[in-house]
Amino acid sequence: MQNQRSIAHAFTISGMGVHYGMRCTMHVQPAPPDSGIVFQRHDLPDKPRVAACVANVKSTLRCTEIGTESGSVFTIEHLMSALRGMEIDNCLITLDGPEVPIVDGSAAHFVTKLMQAGIVEQDVPRQVVRLTAPVWVSDGQRHVVALPSDRLQISFTFTNDKRHPLLSDQYADYIITPETYQEQIASARTLGWLAEVEALRKLGRLQGGSVDIAVVMDEERIYTQLRFPNELVRHKILDTIGDVALLGHLHAHIICCRSGHEMNARLGRAIWDAVAAGAATVSP
């Protein structure tokens, strides 16, 4: 049995949001046991709070958005990934805009700030979501399976469906611990295809996108120096960690093929339905 954890001191990050192109200041603060991760929009009337949970997922269009009728927060997945990767259960995150700063497109800066703030154990046992039977979702060639496990492990296959000449299929498998997360996953950056930029901008997204916050490529070239030969699949794992963190502290072996935010959200809802049906438990 493990106790819950929070941070010892608050910290602030300011930066551009990748989708709405607005500069935002974010304050990450300690929170008491059993608070969970909660976002608060200080720029909106009544300063609404949004709990980071599966029930509050509103959209998965190239990011994960959570919200209520009073307000939404966009692009939470990298911060949520850092919090779960470093096993932090309780924080209050206030923002003066709609979106978590993208920083460099990875979770590395968030991890650095969390470590500098100090991670503290609290005196209340952690509630862990555990599966008693497999849970899965599929859509065409996209599949995500969650198997019972006594830890969080993610296996991911990235398929080079566009047959990019400089890429290949990529596979990675990690047992998620703070050490593994910090050393192998946190610094992997998001992927950006030049061909998709204009279409997304017409939808009001990627207004703050640039070559500084992603591994950018077209059909023939990669414009960004890779941090790892398999950086793309490592970032897919980073995103998956952030999305399943909306369940709380999940223990499962998650196996992914061609999945993304939408499939992760569907898996999250399926696991939460499994809890209600008795195929998963929540206990210390």
C-alpha positions in Angstrom: 0.0 0.0 0.0 1.3 3.4 -1.0 0.3 6.9 0.3 -0.8 9.7 -1.9 1.7 12.4 -3.0 1.6 16.1 -3.7 4.3 18.8 -4.2 5.9 20.7 -1.4 5.9 24.2 -3.0 4.0 25.9 -5.8 5.5 26.9 -9.1 4.6 28.9 -12.2 5.0 28.3 -15.9 4.2 30.8 -18.6 4.1 30.1 -22.3 2.2 29.8 -25.5 -0.7 27.4 -26.0 -0.2 25.4 -29.2 -3.9 25.4 -30.4 -5.2 28.8 -29.5 -1.9 30.7 -29.7 -2.6 32.6 -26.5 0.1 33.2 -23.9 -1.0 31.7 -20.6 0.4 31.6 -17.0 -0.2 28.4 -15.1 0.3 28.0 -11.3 0.7 24.5 -9.9 0.0 24.3 -6.2 0.0 21.6 -3.5 -3.4 20.2 -2.6 -4.6 18.1 0.3 -5.2 14.3 0.2 -8.1 13.0 -1.9 -8.3 16.3 -3.9 -7.1 14.7 -7.1 -5.8 16.9 -10.0 -8.0 20.0 -10.4 -7.8 22.8 -13.0 -9.2 26.3 -12.4 -9.8 29.0 -14.9 -9.0 32.3 -13.2 -9.8 34.3 -16.3 -13.5 33.2 -16.4 -16.5 34.4 -14.3 -16.7 32.6 -11.0 -13.3 31.0 -11.6 -14.7 27.5 -12.4 -12.9 24.4 -11.4 -12.6 21.3 -13.6 -11.6 18.0 -12.1 -9.2 16.0 -14.3 -11.4 12.9 -14.7 -12.8 10.7 -17.5 -16.3 12.1 -17.0 -15.1 15.6 -17.9 -13.5 14.8 -21.2 -15.1 17.0 -23.8 -13.0 16.7 -26.9 -10.0 14.7 -28.2 -9.3 16.8 -31.4 -5.5 16.7 -31.5 -5.4 17.2 -27.7 -7.4 16.3 -24.6 -9.9 18.9 -23.5 -11.7 18.6 -20.2 -14.5 20.9 -19.1 -17.9 21.6 -17.5 -20.7 24.0 -18.5 -18.7 26.7 -16.9 -15.4 26.4 -18.7 -12.8 24.1 -20.4 -9.1 23.5 -20.3 -7.3 22.3 -23.4 -4.1 20.4 -24.0 -3.8 18.9 -20.5 -2.2 15.6 -21.6 1.5 16.5 -21.2 1.1 18.0 -17.8 -1.1 15.1 -16.7 1.5 12.7 -18.0 4.2 14.3 -16.0 2.1 14.2 -12.8 1.2 10.5 -13.3 4.8 9.7 -14.4 6.1 11.2 -11.2 3.3 9.6 -9.2 1.7 12.8 -7.9 -2.0 12.5 -6.9 -3.1 15.9 -5.7 -2.5 19.4 -7.2 -4.5 22.5 -7.9 -3.6 24.0 -11.3 -4.8 27.6 -12.0 -4.6 29.2 -15.4 -5.3 32.7 -16.8 -6.3 31.3 -20.2 -7.8 28.3 -21.9 -4.8 26.1 -22.5 -1.8 24.5 -20.7 1.5 26.0 -22.1 3.0 23.7 -24.7 6.6 24.6 -23.7 8.7 22.4 -26.0 6.1 19.9 -26.9 7.2 17.3 -24.3 6.7 16.8 -20.6 10.4 17.4 -19.6 10.0 21.0 -18.4 7.0 20.0 -16.2 9.0 17.1 -14.7 11.9 19.5 -13.9 9.6 22.0 -12.2 7.9 19.2 -10.2 11.3 17.9 -9.0 12.4 21.5 -8.0 9.1 22.0 -6.2 9.7 18.8 -4.2 7.4 15.8 -4.0 6.0 15.0 -0.6 4.2 11.9 0.7 0.8 12.5 2.4 -0.7 10.6 5.2 -3.6 9.0 3.3 -3.4 5.8 1.3 -3.6 6.1 -2.5 -6.7 4.7 -4.2 -5.6 2.4 -7.1 -7.7 1.4 -10.0 -7.1 -2.3 -10.7 -8.6 -4.5 -13.4 -9.9 -8.0 -12.7 -10.5 -8.8 -16.4 -9.3 -7.4 -19.7 -10.8 -4.2 -21.1 -10.4 -3.1 -24.7 -11.7 -0.8 -27.4 -11.2 -1.2 -31.2 -12.1 1.0 -34.2 -11.0 -0.4 -37.6 -7.2 -0.8 -37.3 -7.0 1.1 -34.1 -6.8 -1.0 -30.9 -6.2 -0.4 -27.2 -6.2 -3.3 -24.7 -5.8 -3.0 -20.9 -4.8 -6.2 -19.1 -4.8 -6.8 -15.3 -1.4 -5.9 -13.8 0.1 -4.9 -10.5 1.7 -1.8 -12.1 1.3 0.6 -15.0 3.0 -0.8 -18.1 2.5 0.5 -21.7 3.4 -1.3 -24.9 2.9 0.8 -28.1 3.2 0.1 -31.8 3.6 3.1 -34.0 2.9 2.1 -37.6 4.5 4.1 -40.5 1.2 4.1 -42.4 2.2 7.1 -44.5 5.4 5.2 -45.6 7.6 8.1 -44.8 11.1 7.2 -46.2 12.9 8.3 -43.1 10.6 6.4 -40.6 9.8 2.8 -39.9 7.3 1.1 -37.7 8.3 1.7 -34.0 7.6 -0.3 -30.9 8.4 0.5 -27.3 7.4 -1.0 -24.0 7.9 0.6 -20.5 7.0 -0.2 -17.0 6.1 3.3 -15.8 8.2 4.4 -12.7 9.3 7.9 -11.9 12.9 7.0 -12.9 11.9 5.4 -16.2 9.5 8.3 -17.0 12.0 11.0 -16.3 14.9 9.3 -18.2 13.1 7.6 -21.2 9.7 9.3 -21.8 9.4 12.8 -20.5 11.5 14.6 -23.2 9.9 12.9 -26.2 8.1 15.6 -28.3 4.8 15.6 -30.2 4.6 14.9 -33.9 3.4 17.5 -36.4 2.7 16.9 -40.1 3.0 20.0 -42.3 0.2 18.8 -44.5 -2.2 18.9 -41.6 -1.3 22.4 -40.4 -3.6 24.4 -42.7 -6.6 22.1 -42.2 -6.3 22.3 -38.4 -5.8 26.1 -38.5 -9.1 26.4 -40.4 -10.7 24.6 -37.5 -9.2 27.1 -35.1 -6.4 24.8 -33.9 -2.6 24.9 -34.1 -2.6 28.8 -33.9 0.6 28.6 -31.8 2.3 25.8 -33.6 5.9 26.0 -34.7 9.0 23.9 -35.4 10.1 24.7 -31.8 7.4 22.6 -30.2 7.2 19.4 -32.3 8.9 16.9 -34.4 7.9 18.5 -37.8 7.9 16.5 -41.0 6.4 16.5 -44.5 6.1 13.5 -46.8 9.8 13.3 -47.5 11.8 15.1 -44.8 12.0 15.5 -41.0 12.8 19.1 -40.1 13.6 18.5 -36.4 16.6 16.8 -34.9 15.3 13.8 -33.1 16.1 13.3 -29.4 15.7 9.5 -29.8 15.6 7.3 -32.9 12.1 6.2 -31.7 10.9 9.6 -30.4 7.5 9.3 -32.0 6.5 6.1 -30.2 7.9 7.4 -26.9 5.7 10.5 -27.3 2.7 8.2 -28.0 3.4 6.5 -24.7 3.7 9.9 -23.0 0.3 10.9 -24.3 -1.2 7.6 -23.3 0.0 8.0 -19.7 -1.5 11.5 -19.6 -4.9 10.3 -20.9 -5.2 7.3 -18.6 -4.2 9.5 -15.7 -7.8 10.8 -15.9 -8.8 7.5 -14.2 -6.6 8.3 -11.2 -3.8 5.9 -10.3 -4.4 3.0 -12.7 -2.5 -0.3 -12.6 -2.8 -2.1 -15.9 -0.7 -3.3 -18.9 -2.0 -1.2 -21.8 -1.2 -2.4 -25.3 -1.8 0.1 -28.1 -1.7 0.0 -31.9 -2.5 3.2 -33.9 -4.2 4.7 -30.9 -4.4 8.4 -29.9 -6.4 10.7 -27.7 -9.8 9.5 -28.9 -9.0 5.9 -28.4 -7.4 6.6 -25.0 -10.6 8.4 -23.9 -12.8 5.5 -25.0 -10.6 3.1 -23.1 -10.9 5.4 -20.0 -14.6 5.3 -20.2 -14.6 1.5 -20.7 -12.5 1.0 -17.6 -14.7 3.3 -15.6 -17.7 1.3 -16.8 -15.8 -1.8 -15.7 -15.4 -0.4 -12.2 -19.2 0.1 -12.1 -19.7 -3.4 -13.4 -17.3 -5.0 -10.9 -14.7 -5.9 -13.5 -12.3 -3.4 -11.9 -11.8 -2.2 -8.4 -10.7 1.1 -6.7 -9.0 0.5 -3.3 -5.7 1.2 -1.5 
